[in-house]
Amino acid sequence: TVGWFAGYYLTKRTEYIHAKLDRELLEYVRHHPEDFNKAERRRIGELLEDFQPVR
């Protein structure tokens, strides 16, 4: 049971650290929109190549 509690604690801690980093990153992006240009939206047909079956 000690291993279970240690694993639970470590899992919660890593989730907290990642959530904190995500929050800081998104906050930075929100305050500095000029540094992050939105990519132009492309349709899926423009991204994929034409399918050529090989027989």
Long-range contacts (C-beta under 8 A, 24 or more apart in sequence): none
